Amino acid sequence: MLLWSAPDGRLGPCCSGPYCGGMRIHIAALGGTIASVPTDSGGVSPSVSGEDIARAARLDTIDVDAVAGHAIPPEGQAGEEGGQGAGASSSGLQMTFEQVAQVGSGSITVEHLVSVVESARTAASEGAVGVVLTQGTDTLEETAFVLSRINDSGIPIVVTGAMRNPSLPGADGPANVRAAVIAALSPQVRGLASALVMADEIHDPVFVRKDHTSFIHAFSSGPSAGPLGWVSEDRVILPHVPAGSCGGLAGAVGAGGVVSAGGEAQPVGDAAAAGGGARPAGVAGAAGAAPRPQFPGLTSDDVFPQVAVIAVGLGDSLAILDGVADAGYAGCVLAGVGGGHVPQSALPAVERLAQQMPVVYSSRTGSGSALENTYGYPGAEIGLQKMGLVPSGVLDPYKARLQLRLALAVGGVGAGGDVGADVRAGADVRADVEAAFAPFRPGFTR
């Protein structure tokens, strides 16, 4: 059920108008620690609703005018007075809520995230200026990354969670939700498809990672990047904005969507379903352009092939690679040592796998870029590329896995048993995979 919150914090049925007073934020919830409370069976489990999470954040005390500044409602939804929608309050915050799922973060799927984007499309068409997604932190960085690739709603999706459940002293969920809402309201964030907000820091989905199991400040974007900015005194301070954030992927995205390997721009969102090229209704970005994703127009009907991540270690034969295809995987990411390297003794298995499916090599260090043209010894990057492997660029193995899943889904490569190895390892699929990872390789401006 969709609910709305009045400026005094009272919850009621969702208002019927498209903008319904003040600026609107849609809060979607997937469960996780932020929604978890003790159970009779021991431990905690997610059961708290998204609206209850929001209520604890005291969002009714946010000075929307001060946060949003010159932010405006979506085109065609302005009211007669002040450009804000019929009956809008100059300082009111309207909220709608949706419980997309109630699961631990390890059980979240790409399909869940597509549902979140579908929800964001609807919210944008009804006047929302941003979406805040709450979920568990174990896969929060992966959620933020996928949304940065597929969110074609025209409004940002800001993801957040909690390291301490609501029953613990110092629970951080309410503060994180408040900071995420402030970020979603800010015109400075409007040009981003997604962002991750934890402990008042605003992170780029490409670089952020959870690097501690229990610290309250468990997320960082270092040592390569650092946070984009932070929230202080209910204000967004954003000194760093990703290059190309308001214009999509440099050299890859046109005005109507993502450029496929064949060179044609694909329509996005509702326009894709209607067969047109226009973008769905959304809020203009800080530079006058709504965020444009790399893989627009995905729906719950799309199939997302499974991709394996295989870690490489000292003296590893990687004999496990011979069973990857039979296990139903359509692609593989090798988390190589150093710059993405594998043992010389494992090369026959790597080459056999590359003849069956797309294989991407990444660095298990989780930071820096996969090397491309430094080492020529057996098992190093130059030889791997000659075998047909694709470097992941700055993406760590886990984000590279998701990028490959999305690329294969858009390219029409089904699950392992649906398409023959001759197709999965063919030149056309290889070209699509190369194009998918190109924005993250040296010189990327994403």
Buried (B, 14 or more C-beta within 10 A) or exposed (E): EBBBBBBEBEBEEBBEBBBBBBBBBBBBBBBBBBBBEEEEEEEBBBEBBBBBBBBBBEBBEBEBBEBBEEBBBBEEBBBEEEEBBBBBBEBBBBBBBBBBBBBBBEBBEBBBBBBBBBBBBBBBBBBBBBBBBBBBBBBBBBBBBBBBBBBBBBBBBBBBBBBBBBEBEEBBBBBBBBBBBBBBBBBBBBBBBBBBBBBBBBBBBBBBBBBEEEEBEBBBBEEEBBBBBBBEEBBBBBEEBBEBBBBBBEEBBBEBBBBBBEEEBBBBBBBBEEEEBEBBBBBBBBEEBBBBBBBBBBEEEBEBBBBBBBEBEEEBEBEBBEEBBEEEBBBBBBBBBBBBBBBEBBBBBBBBBBBBBBBBBBBBBBBBBBBBEEBEEBBBBBBBBEBBBBBBBBBBBBBBBBBBBBBBBBBBBBBBEBBEBEBBBBEEBBBBBBBBBBBBBEEBBB
